[in-house]
Amino acid sequence: MPAVTKHFQNVSRVVVPAVDGRLGILFRHAPMILKLKSGVVSMHTSAGKTEHFFVWGGIASVDQKRCNIVTDTYTVLDDLDPMILSQKLKGYQADLLGVSLEQEKDKLNYKIAITEAMLSVLKEHQKGTS
């Protein structure tokens, strides 16, 4: 899957799922590069708006003016529907039973892993906002 790069400016704070734990980075922070695990990136704008995104690992680079996220999978958290994800997961798991080629199995296992991570992140995010 090709990498997706997202650029964010006018951000007052960003919280990323770094491999060492969730890390909050304030505006004008010294430049840094972080390895990400799958989870939620939270962007807090200078206008007071907060946006949440699911990422499937990747890299975050931060400097004094912007944050760049490079990842394989990037989705606005509000666009994820747990019912649809659960249906997709069941479909992928059923498809996996009928596949004999390793390459096809690998593709389905990748989709299963991402979908399970999305469902897990949604559950955790809903706990944190309720």
N, C-alpha and C positions, 0 to 999 in steps of 0.2 A: 504494500500500500504506500503511495507517495506521501511524503511529509507535508503537513500544512503549517504555514507560518502566519501567526496573528501578531499584529503590531498594535500596541495600546499607547496612547498619549493622553495628556491631561488626567493622569491617574494620581490620586493622592496617596493611595496605598494599594498594594497587591498582596494577596495571601496565596501561596502556592504549596502543592503537595510534594515537597522535596523528599528525596529518599531518606533523609535524616529526620523527617517530621514536617509538620506544617510550619511554614515560615512566613511571617508578615514583614513586608519591606515598605518603608515609607518613601515618599517623594524626596528626591535629591539624595538618595542613598548612593554610596560609592558603587562604582560598577562591579557587577558580579555575575557569574554564570552558575546555574544550579541544574543538577540532574533531577528530573521529575519522575515520580511514580504515578500510577493512575489515581485519579481523584478529582477534587474540585479546585479550580482556580477562581478566586474571588477578586474582582476588580472594583475598587472604590474610587469613584470619580471625584474631581474637585467640586462638582456640583452637588455632591451628596448622594448620588445614585450608586447602587451596588448591583453588579451583574455577576452571575455564577456560570461557570463553564466546566464541562467534563473533559478531561484530557486522559489519553492512554499513554502515560509516560511522556518522555521527551526532554527538552532542554528549555530553560528560561534564562534569558539574558536581560539584565537590568542595568540601566545607567541613570544619570541624573534627570533625564527627560522622558524616558519611555521604558516599556517592558515588551519584549518579544518572546513569544512562545512558539517553539517548533515541536510538533507532535504528529503522530500517525492519525489520531482521531481527536477531533475537537467538536464539541456540540454544546449549544446553549442549554443549560440545565432545564429551563422552563419548557424546552421543546421535547423533553423526554417524557413519555407516558409509560408508567409501570405496567399497565395492562397490555399494551402493544409489545413492550419489551419481553414480557413473560410469554406471550404468544410466539414471538420470534424465537425465543430460547427453546421452547418446546419443539418448534419446527426444525431448528438446527440439530437438536438432539435426535429427533426422529430421522432426519436425513443422514446423520452420521451412521446409523445402524445399517443403512443400505449402501454404503460406499465402501469400495474395496481398494481404490487407488490411494496410496499414501499422501500424494499431493492434495487430493480432494479432502482427505481426512484432516490434513494440516490446516487447510482453509476453513473448514467447519469448526475445528477446535479453536482457531483464532477468533472466529465470530462468537463462539460460545463464551470464551474468556472475556471478550469486550462486553458482551451483553450482561454477563454475570457481574462484572465490575460496575457497569452502569446501574444495575438494579441495587447493588450494595451501596453505591454512592447516593442514590436517590433516597434510600431508607435512612442512611445516616444524616443526610441533609435535612430531611423532614423532621427527624428527631431534634436536630439543632435549631430549627426555626419554629417549633411548636412550643 
